Amino acid sequence: MTVKEVLRVHARTRAVHARTQGAHARTQGARAECGNAKADAGAGDVGTRVEGEGGTTSSAAPAATVAAGRAAQELGIRRAEFELAVHLGLIAVVGAPGGGRPRVHEEEIARLREQPGFPDGLAERVRTVGTAEGAALLDIAPARFTRLARAGCVSPVTFYLNRYRAVVWLYLADELAAFASREPELLAGRTPLGMRTMLESGADWRPRNWRSQRIDRLLNRTKDPWARTAVQASALDPVQLAEVVDDPYERAYLVRVRPEPVFGRPGSMAAREAMGELMLADDPDEILWRRVNLTLELDAAREDRQAPRPGDDGGIRTAPPVRAGARTGTAAP
């Protein structure tokens, strides 16, 4: 089925469709037996005004701000936990003048310190666990935990590369506890037939769910139509992208306006390569879904304004993304 055919089928639901990205991908096969895998977990978890990943981050940094490292100390969390909290939308940041490192308003720090349960409450909300610790938290074997994760019942929030350059997925402890409460029947007994069939076929929803979370969070924080289009485009390889966006000037503009993580991309080459691979949709169904979403966002962007041509002043109408120093080893969420 071509993109045009899909668009014709879904023409009447386009307005709703454009606001529900990722829902279709989480309703197939044995996913019904997993309940809600909570692939959107963490998005909008609290009512902060947040730009966890560039794009719409304010470029005005008033005097009453502190550096990210100082903010992490005052909030009683490690730097990695602080960056994850920003990614999840728990802490609002602003950009320093000239596109410097992100900073935090003192008022934001005061707001967080006044929340019930501080500082343990904030630290617990960003606590991540790997397979072994996650299995222990759910009181199941690590092998069963891996099967649940591959089936998409629990979704990773970030990852890192071990010394063998293998991807190690990390999960929010809060989300695992919520899953155990919501789907206790999946923690004991025989694995449902549909899930066993899916796993035996080699299915692994962990990268797909991680992509979906990342894209949804970026879309929730991005107002500019061309930046939103760039977010959708990031899930397609160059060949797929060129088939949907045939104008080379538009493709170049999407690269320019694509929101990046507030704290920059991974510093090591291995981590950059791993993240680049994981960001691309690799299942035919997911690729088609992303192409459809990209087409819808592209139509909206073209209606808003034309992509700049050589010599035009076509800068994005939002502040430039905030970047920070390079990191090594661990990939951005």
N, C-alpha and C positions, 0 to 999 in steps of 0.2 A: 504494500500500500504506500503510495507516495504521500508527501507532506500535504500537497494540495488536496488530495482525497480526504485525508484526515481532517483538514481544516473545514472542508465542506460538510463533513459529518457532524463536526462540533461547532458549526457556525452559530447556532442558536444559543449555545452556552458559553460563548467566548468571554463575556464579561466576568462570569463567575470563574471560568476556567483559568483566566490569567492570574487569579488570586489564590489558586489552590495547587500550586506547583508541588510535585512530589507525592500527592495523595494517591494518584493512580498507581504509581510504582509500588506502593505499599499495600496493595489489595489483591495480590495474585497468589496462586498456588497455595502452599501451606501457610502463608501469612495469615490466613483466616484463623488458623489454629493457634497462632501466637498472640491473638488479641491485638491490642494496640502496641506496637513495638516502640512507640514513642520516638519516632525518628526526628520529631521536632523538639525533643527534650531540651530544655534550657532556654529556648528562644522566648524572649519577653518574660523571663521568670519573675522579674520584679519590675516595678514601674519606674525604672530609671530612664533618663534620656540618654541613650547610649549609641555610640558608634564604635562597636568593637572591632570592626575591620575597615577602616578608611572610608573612602567614598564621600560621606557627608560629615566627617569630623570637622568641627569648627576650627578655623585657623587663627581665631583671636584668643590669645592666652593672657587674661588679666594678671595683674601683679600677684594677687592672692592665690597662687598655684604652687604646687610642689612637684618635683621630679617623680617619675614612676617608682624608682627605687625607694625614695623617701616615703612615698605613699604606701608602698607595700609594708615597710617597717611600721608605720603608724597604725596600719590595719592588722598587724600581727600575722601576716601571711608571707610565704616565700615568693620570690620574683616570678617563678613559673606559675604559681597559683594566681598571682595578680594578673598575669597576662591571660590566663584562662578565664578569670572572672570578667575581664574586659571583653573577651571573645563571646562569652555567654550573655553579656548585657547586664552584668551585675554592678559594674563600676563605669561611670561616665568619664571620658577623657576629653581633653581639648588639645589642639595642636599649637606648638610654639610658633611664634612669628618666623616666617621664612621656611616653614616646613621642617622644623626641628623635631626633636623627640617629644612624644606625647607627655602631657602633664595633667595633673588632677587638681581641681578646685579644692581649696581648704574646706569649703562648705560641703562638698561631696564627701570628704573624709569624715567630717563631723556628722553628716547624715548616717553614714554607715556605722560609725561608732555608737550612735544612739539606738541602733536597732536591737531588739531583744536578743539575748544570747551572745552578744559580741564579747570576745572575738571568735569564740569557738563556732558560732553559727555560720559565719562567713567562710571560715576555713573548711567546715564540713560540706558546704554547698559546692566547693570546688575540689573536693577530695576525689582523686582518681585511683582506680585499681586496675591491675592487670588480670590475666586469666586465673592465676592461682589464688590471688587474694579475693577476686570476685567470686570464685567458686566457694571459697571458705565463707564469704559473707552470705551466700545463698544456701550454704550447707549442702552442696552437691559436689560431685567429682569434677575436676578440671575438664575432663573429656566431655561431660554433659554440658558444662558451661560453654565450651567451644562450639558444640552442636547448636545450642540455643543462639549463640551469636551469629554463626554462619546462616542460620535460618532467619535472622533478622528480628528475633524476639527482643534482643537488647542491642543497642547501637553504640558504637565507639564515638567518643567525643574528640579524641586526638590520637596521636601515635608517636612513636620514636623508632629509631633504628638501633638494633643491638650491635654487638661487636662483629657479628657475621653479616651485617647489613640487611637483616631480615626485619620486616615491619612488625612492631609489637603494638597492638591496639590497647588503648586505655579507655576505661568506662567511668562514668560518674557514679560514685557509691550511692548517692541519693536515688538515681534512676534505677539501679539494681534493686534497692530496697522496695521501691514502688512497684517494680515488675513482680517481685516475689509476693507482694500483697495482692496484686491484681490477677496473677496467673499461677496460683500455687499448684495446680494440677500438672503443670509442665515441669515441676521440680522433682517429681517422683513418678515411678511407674514406667510403663513403656512409652517410647516416643510415638506420637500420633503417626498414622500411616502416611498421610500426605507429607508431613515433614520428613519422614524417613526416605520417601521417594525422592524428594527434592535434594536432600543431602547426598544420597547415593548417586545422583546425577552430577555431583560436583559443585552445586550452587554455593555461593558465598556472598551474603548480602552485606558484609561489613564495609567494604569500600563504597558500595552504592549508598548505604545509609549515611556514612560519613560525608559523602559528596552532597547528599540531599540536605543534611543538617547545615552544612556550610553555605550552600546556595540559598537556602531559605532564610538564614540569618542575614546574609548580605542583602537580599532583596527586601527584607523587612526594614533595613536601615538605609536603603538607597532610594532617593526620590527621583533623581535625574533619569529620564527614559533611556538615554544612551548608556549610562552606567549600568542600568538594569539589564539592558541588552547584552552588555559586555559580561555580566555575571553569568547569564545563560550561555553565552558563547564559550566561556571558559571550560565547559564540560565536553566540548567537541574538538576533535583533532582538525588539523588544517584542511584536510580534504572534505570532511563533513561540513566544516564552517564555510568553505568556499562554495559549496553547493547551495547553501541557504542564503549567504550574503555574497552575491556575485560581484559587488562593487568593491574594487581593491581599496579605494579611499575610505569606504565605510569600515572595512576590516582593519585598516591601519588606525582609524579613529577608535575602534573598540579596544585595541591594545592600549591606546593612550589613556582612555578614561576608565579602564577596568579597576575597580577597587582592590587594593592590596591589604594584607594584614597590617594592623597598626604598628606592630613591632617588627615588621619586615619579614622577608622570606628566610628559610633556613640558611645558615651560613655555609655548611659543608656541601660539597658537590653531590655526595651520595644522597643527602637528605633532600636537596633540591630535585634531583632526578626522581627519587621515590615520590615526592609530592606531585611532581609533574605528571607521573604515570597515574597516580591515584585520582587525580582531578578529572581524568578523562572517562566518560561513559564508555563501557566496553560490552554491554549487552544490547542486542538489536532492539529490544523493546525500550530500554532506557534511552538509547540513541535517538529513536524515533520520537520519544516523549520530549527530549531536550530540543530536538529540531523544531517540533511544534511550538514549544514555549518560546524558543528563540524567534521564530517567525512572528508570533504574536507581539512580543516585545519590540521587535524591529519595526513592525507596522506602526506601533505607538510612537517610537522614536522618530520615525520619518515624518509623522504628522506634527510632531513638536518642532522639529527644525531639521535642516539638511546637514549631513556630515560635511565638515570643511574640506575644501579643495586646496591645492597648493596656493599659498599666498593669502588664504583666508585666515581670519582670527576666529577659529572655531573652538575655543577653549570651553571646557565643561562649565556649566553654570553653578557649580558647587565648589567648595574649597578643595584644594588638592589633598590627596591622601597623606596621612601622617606616616612617616617612616622612622624607624629607629635603627640602632646599630645591628650589624649582622649577628646571627646566632649560629652556633655549631651544634651538630649532633641531633637535636630534637627538631622535628618539623613543626611548623605552625599549625594550630588547630584547624 
